């Protein structure tokens, strides 16, 4: 697998004339994150194109993107600063990101947390000493900027919760790109006492979808092109987290409580008051 090339690593799908989806195999980097794919999105306008996120940086992404540009100018935006969304930033001249996460991409990004990953493809990172270079030029987002691509307008909304500067983007064609805030499968969450922040951000998206007539949701992981019902469903589970709390089991690698509910696997970060209980439950599982 180490001899793989970009065309083998990325799965490229023409979803619509104006929307290209690039799927990256996150579970082949580290299956412990319980996530199969990271989805990157290229929105094609009449004059410009917009790339949403740059993936893990394991294989060159720019050659894949350039095939669809046809001489049009490219803009790049990060939904947030986690490694599987900013890994390829160094391939591009400049990147937009929310002001609250500028600090995370202007310096080297340490990937030593992947050193113990079970899959050999991660060895490609050893060529860069497990360090991703900083983004060349950063354009910060702080208000209500709109990307006018020509025939398509793309706006964004700040959605703190998954990370301090997470954003969701949306088009005037009825599509929402919520980053890691909402998707089926593994959902990283803050400690139980702080989950209301996530709920507030999801509720903002529900309002946005109603106001902008948005019906298609394109999350950054797993299934895409899903119904906006995903927003209401996840919000309801989080609002009623106490109802499912007794079903939690410890996930040591992610330092989180794992709770299966419907099509979601909630990963609630261990709170300070829960640490002793968490350690005890980990020991019990280890001895079983």
C-alpha positions in Angstrom: 0.0 0.0 0.0 3.0 2.3 0.5 3.5 2.4 -3.3 0.0 3.6 -3.8 -0.5 6.8 -5.9 -3.1 9.6 -5.4 -5.4 8.2 -8.0 -5.7 5.0 -6.0 -6.0 6.6 -2.6 -8.8 9.1 -3.4 -12.2 8.0 -4.7 -13.5 10.8 -7.0 -17.2 11.1 -7.6 -19.0 13.6 -9.8 -22.1 14.2 -7.7 -23.5 17.0 -9.8 -22.2 19.3 -12.6 -21.1 21.7 -10.0 -20.1 19.3 -7.2 -17.2 16.9 -7.0 -16.7 14.6 -4.0 -13.3 13.3 -3.1 -13.4 10.5 -0.5 -10.3 9.7 1.5 -9.8 6.4 3.3 -9.4 7.6 6.9 -9.8 4.1 8.4 -6.7 2.9 6.4 -4.7 5.6 8.2 -6.0 4.8 11.7 -9.0 2.5 12.2 -9.1 3.5 15.9 -11.1 6.6 15.0 -14.0 4.3 13.9 -14.5 6.4 10.7 -14.2 5.0 7.2 -14.1 8.1 5.0 -13.2 11.7 5.1 -15.2 13.6 2.4 -13.7 16.6 0.6 -15.8 18.7 -1.7 -15.0 20.8 -4.8 -17.7 23.3 -5.8 -17.4 24.4 -9.4 -18.7 27.8 -10.4 -18.6 29.6 -13.8 -15.6 31.7 -12.8 -14.1 30.2 -9.7 -14.0 26.9 -7.7 -14.0 26.3 -4.0 -12.3 23.3 -2.3 -13.7 22.4 1.2 -10.9 20.9 3.2 -7.7 19.3 2.1 -7.7 15.9 3.7 -4.9 14.1 5.6 -1.9 15.1 3.5 -0.8 11.6 3.0 -1.0 11.7 -0.8 -0.9 14.7 -3.2 -4.4 16.2 -3.6 -3.7 19.2 -5.9 -3.2 17.0 -9.0 -6.7 15.5 -8.4 -8.3 18.9 -8.0 -6.5 20.5 -11.0 -8.2 18.1 -13.4 -11.5 19.9 -12.8 -10.5 23.5 -12.7 -10.2 24.2 -16.5 -8.2 27.3 -15.8 -10.6 28.7 -13.2 -9.2 30.2 -10.0 -9.3 28.0 -6.9 -10.1 29.0 -3.4 -9.6 26.7 -0.4 -11.4 26.7 2.9 -11.0 24.6 6.0 -14.1 23.7 8.0 -11.8 23.3 11.0 -8.1 22.6 11.8 -8.0 18.8 12.6 -5.3 16.9 10.7 -7.7 15.0 8.4 -9.1 18.3 7.1 -5.9 20.4 6.8 -3.3 17.9 5.9 -3.0 19.0 2.3 -3.0 22.8 3.0 0.7 23.1 2.1 -0.1 22.2 -1.5 -2.1 25.4 -2.0 -1.1 29.1 -2.1 -3.6 30.2 0.5 -6.4 28.8 2.7 -9.4 30.4 4.4 -10.2 29.3 8.0 -12.2 30.8 10.9 -10.2 33.3 13.0 -10.5 31.0 16.1 -8.4 28.3 14.5 -5.8 30.3 12.6 -3.3 29.6 15.3 -3.5 25.8 14.6 -2.5 25.9 10.9 0.1 28.7 11.0 2.6 26.5 12.7 3.8 22.9 12.1 1.2 20.2 13.0 2.6 17.4 15.1 1.3 14.0 13.9 3.2 11.8 16.5 -0.2 10.7 17.8 -0.3 8.5 14.7 3.0 6.8 15.5 1.2 3.8 17.0 -1.4 3.5 14.3 -1.8 -0.1 13.2 -1.8 0.5 9.4 1.5 0.6 7.4 0.3 3.4 5.1 1.0 5.8 8.0 4.7 5.1 7.4 4.4 7.6 4.6 4.3 10.3 7.2 7.8 9.3 8.3 9.1 11.1 5.2 8.1 14.4 6.8 9.1 13.2 10.3 5.4 13.1 11.3 5.1 16.8 11.0 2.8 18.7 8.6 4.2 22.1 7.4 2.3 25.3 8.2 -0.2 26.8 5.8 1.6 29.2 3.4 -0.9 32.0 3.6 -4.0 32.2 5.9 -7.1 34.2 5.2 -9.3 34.4 8.3 -13.1 34.3 8.3 -14.8 36.3 11.0 -18.1 37.6 9.7 -20.5 36.7 7.0 -18.3 36.6 3.9 -19.7 35.0 0.8 -17.7 33.2 -1.9 -19.1 34.3 -5.3 -18.0 31.6 -7.7 -20.1 32.7 -10.7 -23.5 31.1 -10.8 -23.1 29.8 -7.3 -22.8 31.6 -4.0 -21.3 29.9 -1.0 -21.9 31.3 2.5 -20.8 30.0 5.9 -21.9 30.0 9.5 -19.8 29.6 12.6 -20.6 26.4 14.5 -18.5 26.1 17.7 -18.7 22.7 19.4 -16.7 20.2 17.5 -13.9 22.7 17.7 -13.7 26.4 18.6 -13.7 27.7 15.0 -15.7 25.0 13.2 -17.8 26.3 10.3 -20.5 25.0 8.0 -20.8 26.1 4.4 -23.9 26.3 2.3 -24.8 27.1 -1.3 -27.7 28.9 -2.9 -28.5 25.6 -4.6 -29.8 24.0 -1.3 -26.7 22.2 -0.1 -25.1 22.3 3.4 -21.6 21.2 4.3 -21.5 20.9 8.1 -17.9 19.7 8.5 -17.6 17.4 11.5 -20.5 18.9 13.4 -23.0 16.4 12.0 -22.7 13.0 10.3 -23.8 9.4 10.8 -21.5 7.0 12.6 -18.8 8.2 15.1 -19.5 11.6 16.5 -16.8 13.2 18.8 -18.5 15.3 21.5 -17.4 17.5 24.3 -17.9 16.4 27.9 -21.5 15.8 28.9 -21.8 19.1 30.7 -20.8 21.0 27.6 -23.0 19.2 25.0 -25.5 22.1 25.0 -22.9 24.0 22.8 -23.2 21.3 20.2 -27.0 21.4 20.4 -27.1 25.1 20.0 -24.9 24.9 16.8 -27.1 22.2 15.3 -30.2 24.1 16.1 -28.6 27.1 14.2 -28.2 24.8 11.2 -31.8 23.7 11.4 -32.9 27.3 11.3 -30.6 28.0 8.4 -31.9 25.1 6.4 -35.5 26.4 6.9 -34.6 29.9 6.0 -32.5 29.1 3.0 -34.5 26.1 1.7 -31.6 23.7 2.2 -32.5 20.0 1.9 -29.3 18.2 1.2 -26.6 17.7 3.8 -23.0 16.8 2.8 -21.1 15.9 6.0 -17.3 15.6 6.1 -17.4 11.9 7.1 -19.3 8.8 5.9 -22.7 9.2 4.1 -23.3 12.4 2.1 -26.3 13.8 0.3 -28.5 12.9 3.2 -31.7 14.4 4.4 -31.7 17.4 6.7 -33.5 15.1 9.1 -30.0 14.2 10.3 -29.9 17.5 12.1 -33.1 17.1 14.1 -32.3 13.4 14.9 -28.8 14.2 16.3 -30.1 17.2 18.2 -32.8 15.1 19.8 -30.3 12.4 20.9 -28.0 15.0 22.4 -30.9 16.8 24.2 -31.8 13.5 25.8 -28.3 12.3 26.5 -29.3 11.4 30.1 -31.8 8.8 28.8 -28.9 6.9 27.2 -26.2 7.6 29.7 -26.4 4.2 31.5 -25.6 2.5 28.2 -22.1 4.1 28.0 -19.0 2.1 27.7 -15.4 3.4 28.0 -13.3 3.9 24.8 -9.8 4.2 26.1 -8.1 5.3 22.8 -10.5 8.2 22.3 -10.7 9.0 26.1 -14.5 9.0 25.7 -17.7 7.3 26.6 -19.2 5.4 23.7 -22.9 5.3 23.3 -24.7 3.6 20.4 -28.0 5.4 19.5 -29.7 4.7 16.1 -27.3 5.5 13.3 -25.0 7.5 15.5 -22.1 6.4 17.7 -21.8 9.1 20.3 -18.3 9.6 21.7 -18.6 11.8 24.7 -15.3 13.1 26.1 -14.7 12.1 29.7 -15.4 15.0 32.1 -13.3 15.7 35.1 -15.8 14.3 37.5 -16.1 11.1 35.5 -12.4 10.2 35.3 -12.4 7.8 38.3 -15.4 6.0 37.0 -13.9 5.8 33.5 -10.6 4.3 34.8 -12.5 1.7 36.8 -14.6 0.7 33.8 -11.6 0.4 31.6 -10.0 -2.0 34.2 -13.2 -4.1 34.3 -13.2 -4.4 30.5 -9.5 -5.3 30.4 -10.1 -8.1 32.9 -13.1 -9.6 31.2 
